[in-house]
């Protein structure tokens, strides 16, 4: 199998996974909002949570996913000038999972009841598989030369 197919497939799988993660972030935001409202009659502002942080996470994950799918298509169409961009997107998406824009937060409702809200990352919901696939595809694209068939 040629390098371009391996890189293209890894990039496409990572991109589709990131698109799924992006919409999972929005679903997670609505789930937290519904949980707070239904269970405790609270809103995001009551517990000190800014919903725009979820939108930042969604936007960055969506951008990484869409760029990855675009790069996968361009790679499979045999364009050789995208290997460094694939590598940079892989690095950026992998680093983004370690950047926390809001730490884990505990909100005390009563002495016996408290809510623990998990941290929000710059990109994705914490799964490292998709960004790792993009990073691997980028490393393969940059480091391995094309195998010539004789």
ABEGO torsion letter per residue (X at the ends): XBAAAAAAAAAAAAAAAAAAAAAAAAAAAAAAAAAAAAAAGBBAAAAGBBAAAAAAAAAAAAAAAAAAAAAAAAAAAGBAAAAAAAAAAAAAAAAAAABBABBBBBBBABAABBBBBBBBBABEAGBAAAAAAAAAAAAAAAABBBBBBX
